Each structure stands twice: as structure tokens, then as C-alpha cells.
Amino acid sequence: MRLVYVHGIGQGGRPSAEVTAEWTAALERGFDALGRDGVLGGVSIELAYYGDDLDDLVRSFDTSDSSVIRRRDGRDDELDPFVADLVDDLRIRAEIADGDVRAELGAGAAEKGPSNWEWVHAAGRLLSRKLPWLTDTILEHFVREVSTYLKFPQRIDAIARSAVAGDEPVVVIGHSLGSVVSYRVVTALGASITSPLYLTVGSPLGIPSIKRALPGPLGVPTGVHRWVNAVDERDGVALFSRLDRTTFGAGIENVADLTNPRDRPHWIGGYLADTVVAQAVIDALTSTT
């Protein structure tokens, strides 16, 4: 059996071995809490590490000063429609009203409406205030990395595809942006892989603007036997937390009662140490599929 991790935002510059160790240690905390030892014995673990490649893409292609939070000192770069839609999706889900954004802008700028950078900046600032853990830095990473990846996915997809593809059954875990990357790859691989478990944690797959950027039809990929989507509902990246027949596709198991540390609701260490998540991984790794 193989186990593949597909990491999320903000991982550029970290040694891949460090990221792998963090994920594995979290899983083992969950296994220990269940009284299960040696679960990973004989399991081949691989991280689809794309952090440095994505940083390179962001530097190469995101040349505008498309800051979501900071003002841009009067520069008039063209508004990226995807970024505007993504921030607006998060704003609406966080129950930040249009009137709140207008108040943040002031009368002159508010008259322009939502299709301008000032509106996006104001909405971003309000998001960071309403969701304190979603700091300026995290929101910047999320918006820049998601938008760049979805415009230029080929290089990142190739890295993930190399890790996931193979004849031996594979459990795939995608966190944050990694759930978007892994979904695209697992879907494209179709019946060429056998996956007893596809696990998404802290996933932004339910965000409308992201769904529109994915190849359709949406749903459980052909090679996946079980899809578990786990979320801490305070996680700002996973505000559209539930993936079901209405929001994404039928047959996805949603676990929405996870509680990560209060100041780190998006933390992979909390997600993978959860006993419900750990049990799903145990069931898959010990299956005969």
C-alpha cells in the first residue's frame, strides 16, 4: 500500500523531509490515541512536494502588485477577475455585507462597486479582522497561490501525478490547496489507479470560484473507493466546508466536527491527529483493496 501527501499553501522553502515528518507525526498521534501501533509499517510514504515550484510560478507569472490587503500606492494594475471572485466568495460566506465593504472604503471609492482593486483590498482587510487567524500573510499566500496554480497547473500537476500514479493501491491525502491539486490529478488518472481512501482536509474545493475553474463534471473520481472530507468549520480556507450532492457531488463523507487549536484551525497537525481521520486512514491502509 502507498500513502501520498499533497501539501497546501505556504510550503515553499521548507525541506520536503520536514513536511513529510510533520504529516506522519500527526497521523501517528491519531493512531496512538486509538491504541494502534505499527499502522505505517510496510507502507510506502511519498510527499508530492511542489512548494518551491509554485513559488517560482508565482514569481514568474504574478507580476502585478495584486495585494489583497495592502493598498497599492495608486498603481492601477488590471483587476484579476478570479482573484476578485475568490475574495468575494470568502467575504459572502463570512457574512460580511456589501455595506461593510463600502464603509471600509469610504464614499468616493465605494461608488466604483466591487470590480476594482480597492473593493478587493477592503474585503480582504475585513476578512482578516473577522477571522483573526486568517492573517494578511495567510490570505495573501492563499489567494496568490491558488490563482497562480489554477492558471498554470501543468507543472504542479505533473509533480502530484508522478507521486500518485502507479499499480499499487494508494491512499491520497490533500490539505488546503493540495486538495485542489490532488482532486485534479486523481480525477485525471481515473480508473488507472485504485484508491481505497481519498482524504481531503481543510479543503477549499467548495468555493464557487474554485469549482468553476475545475474540469467537470464534479464528483468522486473514478478510481476512488471512499472520499472523506474533514474540516474544522472555523477554518477560513474551508469556509465552504461541506462537499455533498448539492455543493459538489454525491457520495462524499463529510466530517465537520473537528476542533483544531483555536489559533490554528487550518493546521495539518490538528487535522491528521483527529481520531476520526486517523481511523479512516487505518481502515484504508489495512484494507485488501
N, C-alpha and C positions, 0 to 999 in steps of 0.2 A: 504494500500500500504506500502511496505517496501523499505528502501533505505540502501544499503550496500556499505561501502567504503572499498577498498582494497589498502592499502598504498604501498609505494615504498621503495627504498633503504635508509639506514642510519637512521632508526627509532628506533633501539634498545635503551633501556634505557629511552625512553620517556613514560610518563603515557598515557595509551590509551585514557583517557578522554581528555587530552590535544590535541592529534592528532585529535580526533573527533571534538572538538570545533574549531580547526583551519579550518578543511574542511567545517564544517557547516557555520562558519562565512564568508568564501569565497563565498560559494553559496548564502548566504543571501545578500552579496554585489551585486552580479549579479542580484538577484531578485529585490533589491531596485532600481538599475539602470533602470530596466524595469518597475518600478512603481507597482510591485506586492508584496503585503504583505500577510503573513499568509500561504504561499505556503506549509510550512512544518507542518502545523497544522494537527494532526492526523496521521502523517507519523511516522512509527517505524524506527529509525535510528540505525544501528549497524556497528561498525568497526571490520573488520576481522584483528585483531592485531596479527602479527606474528613476530614483530621486535626482541623481546628477544629470541624467539625460533630460529630464523635464526642466530642471533649472537652466540648462543650456538652450532648450527650446524657448523658454520664457525670455531669456536674454536676447535671443536671435530674432524673435518674431513679435514680442510685445514691446515695441519701440516707443509707443506713445506713453505719456505720463498719465496712465489710466488709474490713478489712485482712487480707491473707493471712499476713503475717509478724508484725506487732506485736500485742501484747495490747491489749485494748480497755478497760482500766481498769474492769472489772467490768460494763460495759454488756451487755445481754442482747438484742441485735438478733436477729431471726429468721434462722436459717441459710438461705442461698440454696442450694437443692439442686443447681443447676447448678454453682455455684462449688465446692461440696463434691465433686461427682463429677469435675470437671475437675482439681482439685488431687490427688484420689485416683488418677485415671488417670495423671498425671505421676509421682506417688510410686511406683506399682506398676511403671511402665515403667523408672524409675530404680533399681529393685531396692532400695527402702527398705522394709523389713519392718514389719508391724504392731507387732512388738515394739520396733523402734527408735522408733516414734512414741510408744508407751506409756512408754518410758524417758525420752524428751524431756519428756513431760507430767508425770510423777510419778504416784504411786499414786492419789491422790484423783481427779484429772481423768481418768486413764486408764480408770477404771471406767465412764465415760459412753459409751465407744465412739466410732465415727467420726462420728456425726451431731450434731456440736456444733462451735462455733467454735474451742474450744481445740484440738481434734484437727486442724482445718484449719490453724490457726496453726503447730502443731508440725510438721506435714507440710511446710508452706511453708518453715519455717526449715531443716529437714533438706535439702530440695531445693536451697536456696541454698548450703548447705555442700558438698553433693556435687557440684554443678555451679557452681563459683565464679563463672563469667562470668554466670550467671543470678542477678544481684544482686536484693536486695529490691525495688529500684525497677523493674527489668525485669519481675520476676514480678508485681508489683502492676499495672503497665501491662497486661500480657498478660491477666491474669485479669479485671480490671475492664473493659477494652475489649472483649474477646471476649464476656463475659457480657452487657454492655450492648448490643452490636451485635446479638447473636442474639435478644435480647428485643424490640428496636426497630429492625429492619433497614431499614425503608422509606426513611428519609431518606438513608441511606448508599447503599443500592441504587440510588436514583434518580440519584445523582451518578455512580456507576460505569456505570449503564445509558446515561446521556447520552454518556459517552465511548466506550463500546464499540459501541453500535448504529450502523448505517449500511450503505450498499450496498457500499462498497469493502471488500475483504478486510482483516482486522485480525489482527495478532499481539498477543496479550494476555499480559502478564507480571504475575503476582501473587506478592507476597512476604509471608510471615508471615500476619497476619490478612487481608491483601489477597488471599491465595489463597482464603480462605473467601468474601470479598465477591465476588471475580471468578467463583468457581465458581457461586454462586447466580445471578449476573446472566447469565453465559454460558449456563447451563442454561435459565434462563427465556426467553432470546432464541431458543433453539432454532435452527431452520433459517433464521431471518430474517437471520442473519449467516453469513459464511464466514470461518473462522479457520484458516489453514494451520498455525498453532502456538499452542497454549495452554501456557505455561511457568509452572510453579509452583516456587518456591524457598523453602527454609526453611519449609515448609508444615505447619500443624497439622491438616490435613484428616483425617489418620489417627487422631486422638484419638477414642476411643469416644464420649465425651460430646458432642463437636462433631458427629460423624457422626449421632448421634441427633437433633440439632437441625436437620439439613438435610432439605430435601424429597427424597423418594425417587422412583424407585429411584436409587441412586448409580451413577455410571459416567461415561464420556466423553460430554460434551454433544453434542447432535446436530450443531451447526454446526462442531465441531472436527475437523480432519483428523488432527492429531497432538498428543498431550499428552505433554510431557516434565516429569517431576518430579525436581528436583535437590536434593540435601541433603548437608550436612556432618553425619555421624552424631553429632558431638559437640554439635550444635545442640539445646539443651534445648526450644525451641519445637517442633521437629520430631522429638521422640523416637520417635513412631510414624512412622518415616520412609518406609517402603515402601507405595506405593499399588498394589495388584495385585488379581487376581480374588478373592483371599481377604479382603483388607482393605478394598477399596473398589470395584473394578470392573476388568474385563479391558481390555487394550489400552493401558495407560499405560506409557510407557517410564520406568524409574527409573534415575537416575544417582546413585549413593551413595558415590562415591569422591572427592568434592570435599574440599579442605582449605583452609579459610579461616584467617585469622590465629588463633593459639591462644587469644588473649583476646577474639576477636570472631567466634565460629563462626556467629553469626546475621547477620553483616554483609552487606548487599546489595552493597556494593562488591566483596566477595570472590566472591559467587555469580555476578554478571554478568560478571566478568572471567575466569571459568574458560573455557578454550578449548573444552571440550565444549559448554557452554552457549552460548558465542558462535557456534559452528559451527551449532548448531540454529537460532539466530536468523538467521544468514546464509542458511541453506537456505530458511527460510520467507520472508524478505524478498525473495529473488531467485527465488522460485517463480512459476509462471504461474497458480496457483490463483486 
